[in-house]
Amino acid sequence: MLSVVYFALINHSTLKVKNDEREHPQLFSVKKLPALAFDHKKIIQYALARLRAKIEYTNIIYSLLPDEFTMSQLQKTYEIITEKKLDKRNFIKKFLSLGLIKPIAKKLNGPRRRPARMYRFVSKKLIDLKKFF
């Protein structure tokens, strides 16, 4: 048995899954996968490990966020992927120092808090961050 695997990073809010009569595709959390055949669970674990490694040395995270986002959304995306809680101040300081994002004039109004500053990636071109470290 041979398995060929591709994975793509896309913002889930832009994903359109087309159902037809023969197939019924579904999305699952990697934490709540259904029973899988053969070595497919290992394949998914490997893909997740590759993603975790890739976000440490590239700016690929841009493909998982909307065009405009808050720093909290950016940090939460990193925390979900790495399964680690990150210190907010250190995260903001480090990420801003890389020059990968820029603040925009728009703010996100929350129900109980002051408006959150919105950001945008300077470029959606893949950048190797190793040169920054």
FENFEN-V349852 format. One record per pair of residues at least 24 apart in sequence whose ideal C-beta (glycine too) atoms are under 10 Angstrom apart, sorted by the first residue. I is the first residue (numbers start at 1). J is the second residue. If there is no record, write none. Layout:
# FENFEN-V349852
[[I J] [I J]]
This chain:
# FENFEN-V349852
[[1 37] [1 38] [1 39] [3 37] [3 38] [3 39] [3 40] [3 42] [3 43] [4 43] [5 40] [5 43] [5 44] [5 46] [5 47] [6 47] [7 43] [7 44] [7 46] [7 47] [7 48] [7 50] [7 51] [8 63] [9 51] [9 54] [9 55] [9 60] [9 61] [9 62] [9 63] [9 64] [10 63] [10 64] [11 62] [11 63] [11 64] [11 65] [11 66] [11 67] [11 69] [11 77] [12 64] [13 65] [13 66] [14 66] [29 80] [30 80] [30 81] [30 83] [31 80] [31 83] [48 81] [48 83] [51 81] [51 82] [52 78] [52 81] [52 82] [52 83] [52 84] [54 81] [54 126] [55 81] [55 82] [55 129] [56 81] [56 82] [56 129] [56 130] [56 133] [57 127] [57 128] [57 129] [57 130] [57 131] [57 132] [57 133] [58 126] [58 127] [58 128] [58 129] [58 130] [59 95] [59 98] [59 100] [59 101] [59 121] [59 122] [59 123] [59 124] [59 125] [59 126] [59 127] [59 128] [59 129] [60 126] [60 127] [60 129] [61 95] [61 100] [61 121] [62 100] [62 101] [62 120] [62 121] [62 122] [62 123] [62 124] [62 125] [62 126] [62 127] [63 121] [63 124] [63 126] [65 101] [65 119] [65 120] [65 121] [66 118] [66 120] [67 104] [67 118] [67 120] [67 121] [67 124] [68 104] [68 106] [68 108] [68 118] [68 119] [68 120] [68 121] [69 101] [69 104] [69 108] [69 116] [69 118] [69 119] [69 120] [69 121] [70 107] [70 108] [70 110] [70 115] [70 116] [70 117] [70 118] [70 119] [71 95] [71 96] [71 101] [71 103] [71 116] [71 117] [71 118] [71 119] [72 108] [72 110] [72 116] [72 117] [73 108] [73 116] [73 118] [73 119] [74 100] [74 101] [74 119] [74 121] [94 132] [94 133] [95 119] [97 132] [98 122] [98 127] [98 129] [98 132] [98 133] [99 123] [99 127] [99 132] [100 127] [100 129] [100 132]]
